[in-house]
């Protein structure tokens, strides 16, 4: 299965900032800690309606 570039970027940024799945979920407000943890460990994908909140917490933007 091909790598998800956005997911890999999110994982790297979370690690760089030292943010746990709990802290990201707490700051995002709209995503459960379990879902964030599963996403950061590559066990689940995340729809854009939730991912937008995670990206905001991590200071990331999707651009062309």
N, C-alpha and C positions, 0 to 999 in steps of 0.2 A: 504494500500500500504506500502511495507517495506521501511524503512529508507535507504537513500543513504549515506553510510558511508563517501565517499569522499566529498559529498556536505556538510554534517554536519561538517567535519573537516575544509573545506574551510570557512564556515560561522563562526566557532569558532575562526579561525586564524584571519580573517578580523576584528572581534570584538576585539580580544586581541590586535591587532596592531592599532586599532582605525582608520581603513581605510574605507572611504565611497566607494560606488559603483563608484562614479565619479572619485575618486583618483585612484582606482584600474584600471578602464578603461583607464584613462589617461596614467598611467604607462605601461599598457599592450600594448596599441596601436592597437591591432588587434580585440578588442571586444568593442561593444558599451556599453555605460553607462546603457542604458535601459536593455540590456541583462544581464549585471552583477547584476543590481538591482533585476531583476526577479529571477535570480539564487540564490542570497543571501536571498530572501524572499520565496524561495521554490515554486515559481510559474512556473518556467521553468527549464529544464535540459540544459546541455551544452555539446556539442561534444568535443572530445579530441583535435581537431584542434584549438579550442578556449580556452579550459580549460588549456592547457599547458601554455598559456601566463599568465593566472590568477595565476596558481600555482607558476610560476617564480616570479611574483610580491610579493606573500605572503611568498616566501622562502620555499615552500613545494615541496616534491618529492614523486612520487608513487614508492613504492618498493614491493618486494615479501614478 
